């Protein structure tokens, strides 16, 4: 498709809709506020793809059958009428047949394992953030597997998404946190649709609080699952371009110990008075000895500077064993690291969180920490961690907290609000 006007004359589109429809990326996501015209754009692009490739089926996906009835039984026929296309809607088979152009399949994603038995050349996922993240992850993989019908012009197949963000869920992970370079994110707000009723936006403002309005009106990814733990974190302020370790400055390595999902090991330097989280060594599902081997291998180019680093970390590592009689800090010593600053007991979680927030932005407005963009696990923690209804850090997502805990041990040790006793660790000799 070289021009949007080809085949869809008479249908007016907004700039963000046009950009989405004309995108040729393998996956493009249109993430926008309520009423911004996401489903309209998804419907139109699906029909355009069908017109482009009459010999190849295309598919439109929704989270459940009621949404198929609401959108596919209403919007698609209306769009075909607007385009002057002759069609037949087969509700029992969940298909729409366009005369001389073939069929569009409608499928729900409520049971991802049932997305089998057919091939298409284009796929559009609507309401991509409604389902639980783990279920949407599985559905997306199944959809990719179905999206394999060869296009007659030899162009690559596309799987596109439209939806309103629902916190940090599937859309965020796919299009922001773990976005391949070839994927594209298009964002739009409700304000960009000038065709809405005059009182629509006022109704949204009367209905939702400030944080939900960021999501449902502006189309932003925000933490809506309770109050944010690291409320001072701002990606635009705190995340910097990747920089290399400076061998002329002291090196800090901070640890949080786990096997599942990972040991979190972070390399830190203080640059121009600012704590700079430079890099990490994260090896998922492996014991500490493997993580230490990975640390030494990844940063072998640092030579002796690596082993001169000061070690900070979880005080519980003095007692915890990972399959041996040695403690975690014994293992770290055996790996060649001898300079350690570890508290006799961990500080209160609230104290560590407060110290971290103070470094993010203190009462005077000073920002005293920078995080290199390669540290995505840490960035995810800072953006997504929240308090539950009991006022405790929500740990229901086992992938969260480890990275921020690792860096937090160093921050609290050196910049904590409440100092506790610190002594040298007595290492077991076996």
Beta strands, then each sheet from edge to edge (+ up, - down):
strand 1: 28-32
strand 2: 58-62
strand 3: 87-90
strand 4: 95-98
strand 5: 102-108
strand 6: 122-126
strand 7: 158-163
strand 8: 184-188
strand 9: 239-240
strand 10: 252-256
strand 11: 262-271
strand 12: 274-280
strand 13: 283-284
strand 14: 310-313
strand 15: 369-372
sheet 1: 3+ 4- 5+ 2+ 6+ 7+ 1+ 8+
sheet 2: 9+ 15+ 12+ 11- 10+ 14+
sheet 3: 9+ 15+ 12+ 11- 13+
end
